[in-house]
Structures are given as structure tokens and as C-alpha cells.
Amino acid sequence: MDKISMWEATANQRRERPTLEGDQQCDVVIIGGGYSGLSTSYFLQQKDVKTIVLEKDLVGSGASGRNGGELLTGYMDSASSLIKKKGIDVARRMYQLSLDSIDLIETIIESNDIDCAFTRKGSLKAAYRASDIDGMKREQEVLEREFNHKVKIVEPSEMQTELKTTFYHGGRIDEKCGHFHPLNYALGLADAVENFGGVIYENSEALRIERDANNKVIVKTTSGRVFADEIVIVTNGYSGDLNKRIKRTIVPVESIMIATEPMPEELMKDLIKNNRAVSDSKNLLYYFRRTADNRMAFGGSGRSTNKRDQLLLFNQLQSGMTTVFPDLREAKVEYQWSGKVGITKEKLPYMGRLEDGTYFAYGYAGHGAALSTIMGQAIARKIVAEDDVANPLEVKRIRPIPFHSQHAKAVGLMKYYFRYEDKKKS
Ligand SMILES: Cc1cc2nc3c(=O)[nH]c(=O)nc-3n(C[C@H](O)[C@H](O)[C@H](O)COP(=O)(O)OP(=O)(O)OC[C@H]3O[C@@H](n4cnc5c(N)ncnc54)[C@H](O)[C@@H]3O)c2cc1C
């Protein structure tokens, strides 16, 4: 079994990028070479703001090159829960932002000719329990009434028109959604940044941040320094001790994926008929989709501290895949990998500026494939003071999650509980 992700194995040619050496100057230094950082840089460069992106590993080494590539509308929370938490006005703006995020990605892909198998055939949220479809119908009403957004319900009896499985009891289709090759999008965005004059250093971990007497930022790596007017930290689920305030407001949650060998095209078209981005309504959800080369990319939840547990989790995921699609029983799983999703206490993304001037955006909670690009644009607009309308995800303060260091363990325990609950209701 290959340890690298299927996306890495099937990616377009990477440009070689240097490591930071010596002293460099720019207007804005951006820490993190995922979608958030690359998008911030992309939009700033277009305003003639000189940027340097520092990436610890390679572009897309974090979640941006490892995810399911499902471009979804909305948030981890349901529409009704958003309204309850934020009030109708903010909830409406938040929802619109999520719709706009996929349009923005489409525009970037088209205008930069990014080869990333982008397709917009909609998403399917599949009902795990028979009763889940009632909740989906209620949600459909809210989406249409409050957000003027139409989605379609697939009745249990019609489910075979979507998926070749008896595992689910109907579902909900959102035609606005789509999917892409996540790493190829990240690589294409990085190339576009450089084409606009931006600089990206790889294998360049930001180790320390200081400010000089004029409040200029100095970011130190092992072999160099960047001097800048502004700093953006967009390290999301991979946030370390560089900025402890940001780190303490994020819980990194592991998500795992497997991918089969390329399968006969006819079979894949039969399993997921309309090439949608699929996820389900289990507590520990499955998400899956076809790839451009006819593999099944199948993801789920998982966190493990040792190799034996890890093997077990991947085996469980494979058995989940073949339970959903018995036709894949003989399919060889060629790749398995994992990555970190960043989740905030509210389960909603945050963007804004700390008291010391540091800009940030993170916590997309499994919806960042779409949201992080538009959030990068939002930070860029804030830096150049073009954010005339306040971003609905902007927060004035970030507060540490109490007992933050214990949260990873708590998440692990919650997963055992959720797994038990999912089994009970099957
Ligand atoms: C397995 C998996 C499946 C997922 N599936 C989906 C999906 O289908 N749909 C969806 O919407 N979302 C999905 N997500 C979430 C989505 O991938 C993320 O929300 C999104 O990629 C976040 O982008 P980002 O740029 O904010 O963070 P990342 O892409 O995680 O980028 C952060 C970067 O910061 C770098 N970094 C950290 N510290 C430093 C430092 N000190 N110096 C320099 N660099 C540093 C890291 O190396 C990393 O590259 C999934 C995530 C995972 C892990």
C-alpha cells in the first residue's frame, strides 16, 4: 500500500520552488501554502501588493492537497442552526458567501487555465437513517424560504437513480456543488501566484515572529528572514506554536481517505450515476466521489496514535466502502492517507485581525475546499482596505478553547461514542 496520497501520485508536474535563504523583503508575508495562503497571495498580487508565502513542506502538503475535493455549499452546521446561532441577517450573508465561494473557484480555474478536473455536477447528501430524510426536507424548506436556495430531495424509492447501493434512504441534491483534483488546484493556484509576481518558498518553516521598533514584522526560518509590513497566518489544522493564540482556538481533527485502483468507466458511472460529490448523514460521515481516472476516492473519520490502530481504521474504511458499494469488493485499494481538518469551538470559520495586526482565517470544518479561497480573498481585501461590507465570518476576538490540550483526546473519545451511535441506528 502506498503511503503518499492518490492526489500526490496523480498530480500534475510540480514547479521546483526554493527554500528561503538570507534576508528578503515584501509587503505581506503569508505563513501557510494551502488554499487560504495561496488565495490571499493571489488576490494581493493582483493589487500590486508584493507577497511572500512561506510553506513548511511543499505547496498543498496540508489539507489542501489531501482532501476529498468536494466543493460544497453551506457549513458544517445546518442552515437552521446557522440562523439560530447568528441571526437571520448574518446567516443569509454567510450562506451567500458559501455559494459565491464555488463561483470564485470556477472563475480562478477558468481564467488561469488550471488543469484540475473541475466539474460542477452537484452534491448528494445521502440519508443514512430512514428518518434522516425528514430532517433533509425541513432543511430544504429553510434553504428555499430563508436563503432563496433551491435543493432537490431524492426520495428513498428514487435513490437508485443516484447511487447503486441499498445503504442509503434517499438524499438531498445541491446542483451548485462540484468536485476537483484538490492538489492540482493548489498547484495551479501556486503557479498563478507566481505568474502574478508572488514568491513562494517551500521547505521554509516559519519558526519565530518578531517586530522591530517600527512595528515591521520579521519572520525567521532556519536559513533566512522575511521583513514585511503585514503578516497573515493561515496554518489551519497544522497550526503549531508559531502563534499560540491561534493554535489554542483550533482543534485539529484527523480525516482519512482511501482510493481504489482505476476501475472500468462503466462500473464507476453506474455506482455514482451523476458524478456528484457525495457525503452522508452519519455522525462519523463517509464522503466519496469518482475521480477523473475512474477511481473511487472514499473518506471518513479517523484518528490514531499508533500504527496498529491506523491499519484498523483504514481497514474499517475499506469495509465501509464495500458495504456501501458491494461491487467494489474485488477492487484493490491503492492509496491510503490522512490529513488534518481545523475546527473551531463554534464549528464555524473565523477570519480577522489580532490586536498585534496579524491577519488570520481558519476553521472551515470540512468545508474549506470551497471556503478557503474566498476567505483568502477576504483577507486580501481587508489588507488593502477594500472590505466595504463586513465579512460575516469576521470575528473581533478569538478566545482560547478551554482545556485546549485535552481536546484532541476528547475528539478521539467522541469518535468512539459516535461510532457506537451510528451502529445502533443502522
Ligand atoms: C482528508 C481530508 C479530507 C477533506 N475533504 C474535504 C472536502 O471534500 N471538502 C471540503 O470542503 N473540505 C475538505 N477538507 C478540508 C479542506 O481540505 C481544508 O479546509 C482546506 O484545505 C484548508 O486550507 P488551508 O489553506 O486553510 O489549510 P492547509 O491546506 O491545511 O494549509 C496549511 C499549511 O500551513 C503549513 N504550515 C503550518 N505551519 C507552518 C509554519 N510554521 N511555517 C510555514 N508553513 C506552515 C502547512 O504545512 C500547510 O501546508 C478535508 C480535509 C482533509 C484533511
PDBQT file of the ligand as one rigid body, heavy atoms in Angstrom, charges set to zero:
ROOT
HETATM    1  C1  LIG A 501      -8.596  14.053   4.446  1.00  0.00    +0.000 C 
HETATM    2  C2  LIG A 501      -9.316  15.372   4.289  1.00  0.00    +0.000 A 
HETATM    3  C3  LIG A 501     -10.454  15.446   3.505  1.00  0.00    +0.000 A 
HETATM    4  C4  LIG A 501     -11.131  16.657   3.342  1.00  0.00    +0.000 A 
HETATM    5  N1  LIG A 501     -12.160  16.719   2.459  1.00  0.00    +0.000 NA
HETATM    6  C5  LIG A 501     -12.745  17.914   2.206  1.00  0.00    +0.000 A 
HETATM    7  C6  LIG A 501     -13.741  18.018   1.191  1.00  0.00    +0.000 A 
HETATM    8  O1  LIG A 501     -14.022  17.059   0.465  1.00  0.00    +0.000 OA
HETATM    9  N2  LIG A 501     -14.365  19.221   1.035  1.00  0.00    +0.000 N 
HETATM   10  C7  LIG A 501     -14.023  20.317   1.799  1.00  0.00    +0.000 A 
HETATM   11  O2  LIG A 501     -14.627  21.378   1.618  1.00  0.00    +0.000 OA
HETATM   12  N3  LIG A 501     -13.026  20.260   2.703  1.00  0.00    +0.000 NA
HETATM   13  C8  LIG A 501     -12.368  19.102   2.915  1.00  0.00    +0.000 A 
HETATM   14  N4  LIG A 501     -11.332  19.048   3.795  1.00  0.00    +0.000 N 
HETATM   15  C9  LIG A 501     -10.884  20.306   4.440  1.00  0.00    +0.000 C 
HETATM   16  C10 LIG A 501     -10.054  21.193   3.493  1.00  0.00    +0.000 C 
HETATM   17  O3  LIG A 501      -9.048  20.426   2.888  1.00  0.00    +0.000 OA
HETATM   18  C11 LIG A 501      -9.431  22.345   4.292  1.00  0.00    +0.000 C 
HETATM   19  O4  LIG A 501     -10.454  23.078   4.937  1.00  0.00    +0.000 OA
HETATM   20  C12 LIG A 501      -8.637  23.325   3.434  1.00  0.00    +0.000 C 
HETATM   21  O5  LIG A 501      -7.720  22.658   2.612  1.00  0.00    +0.000 OA
HETATM   22  C13 LIG A 501      -7.918  24.318   4.344  1.00  0.00    +0.000 C 
HETATM   23  O6  LIG A 501      -6.949  25.027   3.616  1.00  0.00    +0.000 OA
HETATM   24  P1  LIG A 501      -5.899  25.919   4.394  1.00  0.00    +0.000 P 
HETATM   25  O7  LIG A 501      -5.047  26.566   3.386  1.00  0.00    +0.000 OA
HETATM   26  O8  LIG A 501      -6.590  26.823   5.341  1.00  0.00    +0.000 OA
HETATM   27  O9  LIG A 501      -5.077  24.904   5.298  1.00  0.00    +0.000 OA
HETATM   28  P2  LIG A 501      -3.968  23.729   4.848  1.00  0.00    +0.000 P 
HETATM   29  O10 LIG A 501      -4.225  23.348   3.455  1.00  0.00    +0.000 OA
HETATM   30  O11 LIG A 501      -4.001  22.751   5.907  1.00  0.00    +0.000 OA
HETATM   31  O12 LIG A 501      -2.647  24.600   4.830  1.00  0.00    +0.000 OA
HETATM   32  C14 LIG A 501      -1.939  24.981   5.976  1.00  0.00    +0.000 C 
HETATM   33  C15 LIG A 501      -0.463  24.961   5.588  1.00  0.00    +0.000 C 
HETATM   34  O13 LIG A 501       0.309  25.605   6.593  1.00  0.00    +0.000 OA
HETATM   35  C16 LIG A 501       1.591  24.984   6.586  1.00  0.00    +0.000 C 
HETATM   36  N5  LIG A 501       2.261  25.372   7.838  1.00  0.00    +0.000 N 
HETATM   37  C17 LIG A 501       1.904  25.056   9.108  1.00  0.00    +0.000 A 
HETATM   38  N6  LIG A 501       2.761  25.648   9.982  1.00  0.00    +0.000 NA
HETATM   39  C18 LIG A 501       3.663  26.341   9.249  1.00  0.00    +0.000 A 
HETATM   40  C19 LIG A 501       4.789  27.157   9.572  1.00  0.00    +0.000 A 
HETATM   41  N7  LIG A 501       5.146  27.383  10.837  1.00  0.00    +0.000 N 
HETATM   42  N8  LIG A 501       5.513  27.701   8.572  1.00  0.00    +0.000 NA
HETATM   43  C20 LIG A 501       5.163  27.508   7.275  1.00  0.00    +0.000 A 
HETATM   44  N9  LIG A 501       4.102  26.737   6.902  1.00  0.00    +0.000 NA
HETATM   45  C21 LIG A 501       3.353  26.176   7.874  1.00  0.00    +0.000 A 
HETATM   46  C22 LIG A 501       1.254  23.512   6.466  1.00  0.00    +0.000 C 
HETATM   47  O14 LIG A 501       2.367  22.751   6.039  1.00  0.00    +0.000 OA
HETATM   48  C23 LIG A 501       0.115  23.545   5.457  1.00  0.00    +0.000 C 
HETATM   49  O15 LIG A 501       0.568  23.353   4.123  1.00  0.00    +0.000 OA
HETATM   50  C24 LIG A 501     -10.662  17.841   4.011  1.00  0.00    +0.000 A 
HETATM   51  C25 LIG A 501      -9.521  17.763   4.805  1.00  0.00    +0.000 A 
HETATM   52  C26 LIG A 501      -8.846  16.556   4.942  1.00  0.00    +0.000 A 
HETATM   53  C27 LIG A 501      -7.611  16.508   5.788  1.00  0.00    +0.000 C 
ENDROOT
TORSDOF 0
